[in-house]
Amino acid sequence: MADYVSFFEDKSHKLSFDEVLTLERNHQFRKKVEYRVFNSRHTRSDFWFVLPIKNVSDKDLQLVWSFYNNNFKVDFYDITTAHNATLIAQVSPEQMASERPFNSRALCLPFTLKPKEFKKILAKIEITNANHIYFLSDVTTVEDMLFWEQNYAMTVGQFLGYLGFMFLFNIFLFFILKQEVHLWHSFYVFAIILFTLNENIVDVLLLPKWLYHFLLNFPKMFWLLVSLIFCIKVFQLFTDQKRNFPRLYKLLFFCRNLIIVTIVIQFFLCIFLNVQDTIAYEFSIFSDALLLVVSILVFVSIVYQCIRGDKNSIYFLLASLFISLAFINYMLDAIWQMQLIYFQPGNILFGMVVEVSLLTAIFIVTIVKQSRENRRKFVMQSIENQNLSKQMLNLQEEERKEIAQEIHDGVGSHLSGLKLYIQNIFESKKPIEEDVKSDILGQMKSIYEDLRNISHQLMPAFIEDSKISDLLKNKFEQYQRQFPDIRFGFQENIEGAKLSQTERLHTYRIITALVDNAIKHSVCTEINCQIYYEDKHLEITVEDNGIGFNPDSDFSGIGIRSVKSRVNYLTGSINIESNKDGSTFIIIIPTN
């Protein structure tokens, strides 16, 4: 185009047709030295283009002057004879392809040149739904034009068909796997499809009239902003950025919300205002800048997470590398008319297809790996559950032996002694004195207390109906009465915790086992216990000021082993710190 077309920029929008003709005759039009495209950058001007052309052959030529874009309208004038200039065609994006002078996705003027005939054609271009003019232009024969259009349409159609398949496939993955990332990825693919329709000017060929006219209000940059929202969301979900990189997550979350607000505002501006109105024009420039800045920020975030060794970020970078290069190439072309690479039918479309394909493949591979990992974890969990069941059975047997020993040594010996004592009294046949009666009653009370303690070990009183906090308070009051030389402290705040009977029982057992162990072995004078509920977790702390023990080796006792088994059974964690100044047990238990 740069070799044979000259142009004039009307910044005032007020030049009449005759004034423009005068400027052209006075050689005020100039050529734009560009290798491939015309690019006005951000502008609100009208542009006039002059095409001088002569048929040097000996036969009639059916020619087409084409403008490949759909964000401006064109008025064509024949100005070969200055005093007889005429309007020969008006082409607008609002016309469907069948309504245009030449049935094509591009804005075209068909005309005929007889042998040796010369024509000079003037084209006036007015922006309709963009803030700049950017187009490819060519003059060629009708045959070449139709051949090119047919091949191009087939290529773009194949790409669109593939993107449509990827859209449906990701929807299918979402409904099957119930993973949010696939839903957002399908939205991303759909936004890419809308951008592709506009970028390659095939919307006028594929969409019904009402939908085409509606989407015509929105420039292609609008759909790039929409796709960027979904791209950020997919990246954040796929890399679990909220957990692994919380600061970057907050930054991109803010950018995503800013883009959403921008899109909503631009949506209404496109519907109710012309893009050349001051507010809409200035806001469109802001949207373009926001697109560039956030895109760079997303790319930097991906690279940073890759440097930090996040595997999913590396996969995402590999998938989006070509589209990133295509976007850089697109911006260079739009700003400085520089192109590093070019793939048919376009770098952006080609890059998006590559990205969508690789991301979908990565998602599938990740799903397979997760499935295998879940099966492995299930097997390991089954083995662990079997081991825990064995440990719990062994502990129950040991606890039963210990209780049997306590009954034999404690209650049994007391009952045996009391039996002999009463038997001697009966054999003496003397009147029973009051102090003897009191002695017998005292021994019977002691035996009762022993039996009561043993029964509490087997099943705490009212464990099915009572609050765990009330049970523990009563238990610590009992500890204080039994062991007055030790100071016991108990603090709790578990309001809102809805514990099952199993959780209440094991929590009670864990705390009492730790306290009993401290009483028996730590030689302490103070024992404190705290239990709190926060964020669906119980946090238990038991500490004493005793002589301490070696946490790495002193686990042979039934008390500590019982605690560890119960904590594992509840899928909790235990941290033990012990030295000569005392011991501290911190236990975290997730609740249902």
C-alpha positions in Angstrom: 0.0 0.0 0.0 2.8 2.4 0.8 4.0 2.4 -2.8 0.9 3.7 -4.4 -1.5 5.2 -1.9 -1.3 8.6 -0.3 -3.4 10.0 2.5 -4.4 13.1 4.4 -5.5 13.4 8.0 -8.4 15.6 8.8 -8.2 16.3 12.5 -11.0 18.9 12.5 -13.7 16.6 11.0 -14.9 19.7 9.1 -13.2 19.5 5.7 -15.7 19.4 2.9 -15.4 17.1 -0.1 -14.4 20.0 -2.3 -11.7 21.2 0.1 -10.2 17.7 0.2 -10.2 17.6 -3.6 -8.3 20.9 -3.6 -5.8 19.6 -1.1 -5.2 16.5 -3.3 -4.8 18.5 -6.4 -2.2 20.7 -4.6 -0.3 17.6 -3.6 -1.0 18.0 0.1 -1.6 14.2 0.5 1.5 12.3 1.6 2.6 8.7 1.6 3.0 6.7 4.8 6.2 4.8 4.7 5.1 1.5 6.3 6.0 -2.0 5.3 2.6 -3.6 5.6 -0.2 -1.8 7.4 -1.7 1.6 8.1 -1.7 2.5 11.7 -3.0 5.9 13.0 -2.4 5.0 16.7 -4.9 6.7 19.0 -6.8 9.3 17.0 -10.1 11.0 16.5 -9.4 12.1 13.0 -10.9 11.3 9.7 -8.6 10.0 7.0 -8.7 10.4 3.2 -6.8 8.0 0.9 -6.1 8.4 -2.8 -5.5 5.4 -5.1 -4.2 6.3 -8.6 -4.3 3.1 -10.7 -3.9 2.3 -14.5 -4.6 -0.9 -16.4 -1.5 -1.4 -18.6 -2.7 -4.7 -19.9 -4.8 -5.3 -23.1 -7.8 -6.8 -21.3 -10.5 -5.8 -18.9 -9.6 -6.2 -15.2 -12.1 -6.8 -12.4 -10.3 -5.4 -9.4 -11.0 -5.0 -5.6 -9.7 -2.4 -3.3 -9.9 -4.0 0.2 -9.5 -2.7 3.8 -9.1 -5.5 6.3 -10.8 -4.2 9.5 -14.3 -3.6 10.7 -14.0 -0.6 13.0 -14.5 2.1 10.4 -16.7 3.0 7.5 -15.5 3.9 4.0 -17.0 6.2 1.4 -15.5 5.7 -2.1 -15.4 8.5 -4.7 -14.2 8.4 -8.3 -12.2 11.6 -8.7 -10.5 10.7 -12.0 -12.2 13.8 -13.5 -12.0 16.7 -11.1 -15.1 18.4 -12.3 -17.1 15.2 -12.3 -16.3 13.5 -9.0 -18.9 11.1 -7.9 -19.7 8.9 -4.9 -19.5 5.3 -6.1 -20.0 3.2 -2.9 -20.4 3.3 0.8 -19.3 0.4 2.9 -20.0 0.1 6.6 -19.3 -2.5 9.3 -23.0 -2.5 10.0 -23.7 -4.0 6.6 -23.8 -7.7 6.5 -21.5 -9.3 3.9 -24.3 -9.9 1.5 -25.3 -6.2 1.7 -21.9 -4.9 0.7 -20.8 -4.0 -2.8 -18.5 -7.0 -2.6 -19.5 -10.0 -0.6 -16.5 -10.2 1.7 -15.6 -10.0 5.4 -13.4 -7.0 4.5 -14.6 -3.6 3.5 -14.1 -3.6 -0.3 -14.7 -1.6 -3.4 -15.1 -3.6 -6.6 -14.4 -1.7 -9.9 -13.5 -2.4 -13.5 -10.6 -1.1 -15.5 -10.6 -1.3 -19.2 -7.4 -1.7 -21.2 -5.1 1.4 -20.7 -7.7 3.0 -18.5 -6.6 5.2 -15.6 -8.7 5.9 -12.5 -8.1 7.9 -9.3 -10.3 6.7 -6.4 -10.7 8.7 -3.1 -11.7 6.8 0.1 -12.9 8.6 3.2 -12.4 6.6 6.4 -14.4 7.4 9.6 -13.9 5.5 12.8 -17.0 3.8 14.2 -16.1 1.6 17.2 -12.4 2.0 17.9 -9.9 4.7 19.1 -7.5 4.2 16.2 -7.4 3.1 12.6 -5.4 -0.1 11.8 -5.8 -2.1 8.7 -4.2 -4.1 5.9 -5.0 -2.8 2.4 -4.6 -4.3 -1.0 -5.7 -3.9 -4.6 -6.0 -7.2 -6.5 -8.1 -9.0 -9.0 -11.5 -10.5 -8.0 -10.1 -14.0 -8.7 -7.1 -13.5 -6.4 -9.4 -12.0 -3.8 -11.8 -14.9 -3.8 -9.0 -17.4 -3.7 -7.4 -15.7 -0.8 -10.7 -15.3 1.1 -11.6 -19.0 0.6 -8.3 -20.2 1.9 -8.2 -17.8 4.8 -11.8 -18.6 5.8 -11.0 -22.3 5.8 -7.9 -21.8 8.0 -9.7 -19.5 10.5 -12.7 -21.9 10.5 -10.5 -24.8 11.5 -9.0 -22.7 14.3 -12.4 -21.6 15.5 -13.7 -25.2 15.3 -10.8 -26.4 17.4 -11.4 -23.6 20.0 -15.0 -24.5 20.1 -14.1 -28.1 20.8 -11.8 -26.9 23.6 -14.6 -24.8 25.1 -17.0 -27.8 25.2 -14.3 -30.2 26.4 -13.4 -28.0 29.4 -17.1 -27.6 30.2 -17.3 -31.4 30.1 -14.2 -31.7 32.4 -15.8 -29.3 34.9 -19.1 -31.3 35.1 -17.2 -34.6 35.4 -14.4 -33.5 37.8 -16.1 -30.7 39.6 -12.9 -28.6 39.5 -13.3 -24.9 39.2 -10.3 -24.3 37.1 -11.9 -26.1 34.1 -15.0 -23.8 34.2 -12.8 -20.7 34.2 -10.7 -22.1 31.5 -13.8 -22.7 29.3 -14.8 -19.0 29.9 -11.2 -18.0 28.8 -11.6 -20.0 25.6 -15.0 -18.5 24.9 -13.5 -15.0 25.3 -10.7 -15.9 22.9 -13.4 -17.1 20.4 -15.1 -13.7 20.6 -11.8 -11.9 20.1 -10.9 -14.1 17.2 -14.2 -13.4 15.4 -13.6 -9.7 15.7 -9.8 -9.8 15.0 -10.2 -11.9 11.8 -13.4 -10.1 10.7 -15.3 -13.4 10.4 -18.1 -12.4 12.7 -19.9 -10.8 9.7 -19.9 -14.2 8.0 -20.7 -16.5 10.9 -23.0 -14.7 13.3 -26.7 -13.9 12.9 -27.5 -10.2 12.1 -28.8 -9.3 15.5 -25.9 -10.8 17.4 -23.3 -9.3 14.9 -24.8 -5.8 15.3 -24.7 -6.1 19.1 -21.1 -7.4 19.3 -20.1 -4.7 16.7 -20.3 -2.1 19.5 -17.3 -3.6 21.3 -13.7 -3.1 20.0 -11.3 -6.1 19.9 -9.4 -4.8 22.9 -12.6 -5.2 25.0 -12.4 -9.0 24.4 -8.7 -9.1 25.2 -9.5 -7.5 28.6 -12.3 -10.0 29.2 -10.0 -12.9 28.3 -7.3 -11.5 30.6 -9.7 -11.7 33.6 -10.2 -15.4 33.0 -6.5 -16.0 32.3 -5.6 -14.5 35.7 -8.2 -16.7 37.4 -7.0 -19.9 35.7 -3.4 -19.0 36.6 -4.3 -18.4 40.2 -6.3 -21.6 40.6 -3.9 -23.8 38.7 -0.9 -22.7 40.7 -2.8 -22.4 44.0 -1.4 -18.8 44.2 -3.6 -17.9 47.2 -1.8 -20.4 49.4 1.7 -20.5 47.8 2.1 -16.8 46.9 -0.4 -14.8 48.9 1.1 -11.4 48.2 1.1 -11.9 44.4 -2.4 -13.3 44.8 -3.6 -10.1 46.4 -2.0 -7.9 43.8 -3.4 -9.9 40.8 -6.8 -10.1 42.6 -6.8 -6.3 42.8 -5.9 -6.1 39.1 -8.6 -8.6 38.2 -11.2 -6.6 40.0 -10.0 -3.3 38.5 -10.3 -4.9 35.0 -13.9 -6.1 35.9 -14.9 -2.5 36.9 -13.2 -1.2 33.7 -15.1 -3.7 31.5 -18.5 -2.9 33.1 -17.9 0.9 32.5 -16.7 0.3 29.0 -19.6 -1.9 28.3 -22.1 0.8 29.0 -20.0 3.4 27.2 -19.9 1.3 24.1 -23.7 0.8 24.2 -24.7 4.4 24.9 -21.9 6.5 23.5 -19.9 6.7 20.3 -16.3 5.7 20.8 -15.2 9.1 19.5 -17.1 11.0 22.3 -14.5 12.5 24.7 -15.4 10.3 27.7 -15.5 7.1 25.7 -12.3 8.0 23.8 -10.3 8.8 26.9 -11.6 5.7 28.7 -10.7 3.5 25.8 -7.1 4.7 26.0 -7.1 4.0 29.7 -8.4 0.5 29.0 -5.6 -0.2 26.4 -3.0 1.0 28.9 -4.5 -1.2 31.7 -4.4 -4.2 29.3 -0.7 -3.7 28.6 0.3 -3.0 32.2 -1.6 -6.0 33.7 -0.5 -8.3 31.0 3.1 -7.5 31.8 2.4 -7.9 35.5 0.9 -11.3 35.0 3.9 -12.4 32.9 6.3 -11.1 35.6 4.3 -13.0 38.2 4.5 -16.2 36.2 8.3 -15.8 35.8 8.8 -15.0 39.5 6.8 -18.1 40.6 8.9 -20.2 38.2 12.1 -18.8 39.7 10.7 -19.8 43.1 10.5 -23.4 41.8 6.7 -23.7 41.5 6.2 -26.6 39.0 2.7 -25.6 37.9 3.9 -22.1 37.2 6.6 -23.5 35.0 4.0 -25.6 33.1 1.8 -22.4 32.8 4.8 -20.4 31.5 5.6 -23.1 28.8 1.9 -23.1 27.7 1.6 -19.3 27.6 5.1 -18.6 26.2 4.0 -18.3 22.5 0.9 -16.2 23.3 3.1 -13.9 25.3 5.5 -13.5 22.4 2.5 -13.0 20.1 1.1 -10.3 22.4 4.5 -8.5 22.5 4.7 -8.8 18.7 1.1 -7.4 18.5 2.0 -4.4 20.6 5.2 -3.7 18.7 3.2 -3.9 15.5 0.5 -1.6 16.8 2.8 1.0 18.2 6.0 0.9 16.1 5.0 -1.2 13.1 7.6 -3.9 14.0 6.9 -7.6 13.6 9.3 -10.2 14.9 7.4 -13.3 13.7 4.2 -14.1 11.8 2.1 -17.3 11.6 -0.9 -17.7 9.5 -3.7 -16.8 10.1 -2.3 -14.6 12.9 0.1 -14.7 15.8 -2.5 -14.0 18.5 -4.9 -16.7 17.2 -2.1 -19.2 16.7 -0.6 -18.5 20.1 -4.0 -18.8 21.8 -4.6 -22.2 20.2 -1.2 -23.4 21.3 -1.8 -22.1 24.9 -5.3 -23.5 25.2 -4.1 -26.9 23.8 -1.1 -27.1 26.1 -3.1 -25.9 29.2 -5.8 -28.5 28.5 -3.1 -31.2 28.1 -1.4 -30.1 31.3 -4.7 -30.2 33.1 -5.4 -33.8 31.9 -1.9 -34.9 32.9 -2.3 -33.2 36.3 -5.6 -35.0 36.7 -4.1 -38.4 35.9 -1.2 -37.7 38.4 -3.6 -36.5 41.1 -5.7 -39.6 40.5 -2.7 -41.9 40.9 -1.6 -39.9 44.0 -5.0 -40.1 45.5 -5.0 -43.9 45.0 -1.6 -44.1 46.6 -2.7 -42.0 49.5 -5.9 -44.1 49.8 -3.8 -47.3 50.0 -1.4 -45.6 52.5 -4.3 -44.3 54.5 -5.9 -47.8 54.6 -2.6 -49.3 55.8 -2.3 -46.5 58.4 -5.9 -47.0 59.5 -5.2 -50.7 59.9 -2.1 -49.9 62.0 -4.0 -47.4 64.0 -6.7 -49.9 64.7 -4.1 -52.4 65.8 -2.5 -49.8 68.0 -5.9 -48.9 69.5 -6.7 -52.5 70.2 -3.3 -53.0 71.8 -3.7 -49.9 73.9 -7.2 -51.1 75.0 -5.7 -54.4 76.0 -2.9 -52.6 78.0 -5.4 -50.3 79.5 -7.6 -53.2 80.6 -4.6 -55.0 82.1 -3.7 -51.8 83.9 -7.3 -51.4 85.2 -7.4 -55.0 86.1 -4.1 -54.6 88.0 -5.5 -51.5 89.8 -8.7 -53.5 90.7 -6.6 -56.4 92.0 -4.0 -54.3 93.9 -6.3 -51.5 95.0 -10.0 -52.5 95.3 -9.2 -56.2 95.6 -6.7 -55.9 98.4 -8.9 -53.4 100.2 -11.9 -55.8 99.9 -9.8 -58.7 101.1 -8.5 -56.8 104.1 -12.0 -55.5 104.9 -13.4 -59.1 104.6 -10.8 -60.4 107.1 -11.4 -57.5 109.4 -15.2 -58.0 109.5 -14.7 -61.8 109.8 -12.6 -61.3 112.9 -15.2 -59.0 114.4 -17.9 -61.5 113.8 -15.9 -64.4 115.2 -15.1 -62.5 118.4 -18.9 -62.2 119.1 -18.3 -59.0 120.9 -20.5 -55.9 120.5 -19.4 -53.7 117.6 -18.2 -50.4 119.0 -18.8 -47.1 117.3 -15.2 -46.4 116.3 -15.1 -49.9 114.7 -18.2 -49.1 112.7 -16.7 -45.8 111.6 -13.5 -47.6 110.5 -15.5 -50.1 108.4 -17.5 -47.3 106.8 -14.4 -45.3 106.0 -12.8 -48.3 104.4 -16.0 -49.0 102.3 -16.0 -45.3 101.2 -12.4 -45.6 100.1 -13.2 -48.7 98.1 -16.2 -46.8 96.6 -13.9 -43.9 95.5 -11.5 -46.4 94.0 -14.3 -48.0 92.0 -15.7 -44.7 90.9 -12.3 -43.6 89.6 -11.9 -46.8 87.7 -15.4 -46.4 86.2 -14.5 -42.9 85.1 -11.4 -44.2 83.4 -13.6 -46.7 81.5 -16.3 -44.1 80.6 -16.4 -40.5 82.0 -19.7 -39.8 83.5 -22.3 -38.5 81.1 -19.8 -38.3 78.2 -22.7 -38.7 75.7 -24.6 -35.7 77.0 -22.2 -33.4 78.9 -20.0 -30.7 77.5 -16.3 -31.6 77.3 -15.5 -28.3 79.1 -17.7 -29.3 82.1 -16.2 -32.8 82.3 -12.7 -31.4 82.3 -13.5 -28.8 84.9 -14.9 -31.5 87.2 -11.9 -33.7 86.5 -9.4 -30.9 87.4 -11.3 -30.2 90.6 -11.0 -33.9 91.5 -7.2 -33.7 90.7 -6.9 -30.8 93.1 -8.6 -32.6 95.9 -6.6 -35.8 95.4 -3.2 -34.1 95.0 -3.2 -30.9 97.1 0.6 -30.5 96.8 0.2 -29.8 93.1 -1.4 -26.6 91.7 -3.7 -27.3 88.8 -4.8 -24.7 86.2 -7.5 -25.2 83.6 -8.6 -22.6 80.9 -11.0 -23.2 78.0 -12.8 -21.4 75.3 -14.4 -23.9 72.9 -17.7 -22.1 72.3 -19.0 -23.0 68.9 -17.2 -26.4 68.7 -19.6 -29.1 67.7 -17.7 -32.3 68.7 -18.9 -35.8 68.1 -19.0 -38.3 71.0 -15.8 -39.9 69.6 -14.0 -36.6 69.5 -15.2 -35.7 73.0 -14.1 -39.0 74.4 -10.7 -39.0 72.8 -10.1 -35.4 73.7 -10.9 -36.2 77.3 -8.6 -39.2 77.3 -5.7 -37.3 75.7 -5.8 -34.5 78.4 -6.3 -36.9 81.3 -3.5 -39.2 80.1 -1.1 -36.3 79.8 -2.0 -35.0 83.3 -1.8 -38.5 84.9 1.5 -39.0 83.3 2.8 -35.7 84.7 1.5 -36.5 88.1 3.2 -39.9 88.1 6.6 -39.1 86.5 7.4 -35.4 86.3 7.9 -34.6 90.0 6.1 -31.3 89.3 4.4 -28.8 91.5 2.2 -27.1 88.8 0.2 -28.4 85.9 -1.7 -26.2 83.5 -4.0 -27.1 80.7 -5.6 -24.9 78.0 -8.1 -25.9 75.3 -9.3 -23.5 72.6 -11.4 -23.8 69.5 -10.6 -21.6 66.4 -11.0 -22.0 62.7 -12.5 -25.6 63.0 -9.5 -26.8 65.1 -9.0 -27.7 68.7 -5.7 -26.5 70.2 -4.8 -28.3 73.4 -1.8 -27.3 75.6 -0.7 -29.2 78.6 2.5 -28.1 80.5 4.2 -28.9 83.8 7.2 -27.6 85.7 8.7 -31.0 86.4 12.0 -32.7 85.6 11.3 -33.3 81.9 12.1 -36.3 79.7 13.6 -37.1 76.4 10.9 -36.9 73.8 12.9 -38.9 71.3 13.3 -42.0 73.4 10.8 -42.0 76.3 7.8 -43.3 74.5 7.6 -46.8 76.0 5.0 -45.8 78.6 1.4 -46.6 77.9 0.3 -43.0 78.6 2.3 -41.2 75.9 1.7 -44.0 73.4 -2.0 -43.7 74.1 -1.9 -40.0 73.5 0.0 -40.3 70.2 -2.4 -43.0 69.0 -5.5 -41.0 69.8 -4.1 -37.9 68.1 -3.3 -39.9 65.0 -6.7 -41.4 65.1 -8.2 -37.9 65.1 -5.8 -36.9 62.2 -4.3 -34.3 64.4 -0.7 -33.3 65.2 1.4 -33.2 68.4 4.4 -31.2 69.3 6.5 -32.0 72.4 9.0 -29.8 74.1 10.7 -31.0 77.2 13.8 -30.0 79.3 14.9 -29.8 82.9 12.5 -27.0 83.5 9.4 -28.9 82.5 7.4 -30.3 79.5 4.9 -28.8 77.1 2.5 -30.7 74.8 0.8 -28.8 72.0 -1.9 -30.8 70.1 -3.9 -29.6 67.1 -7.0 -31.6 66.2 -9.3 -30.8 63.2 -13.0 -31.1 64.0 -15.9 -32.1 61.8 
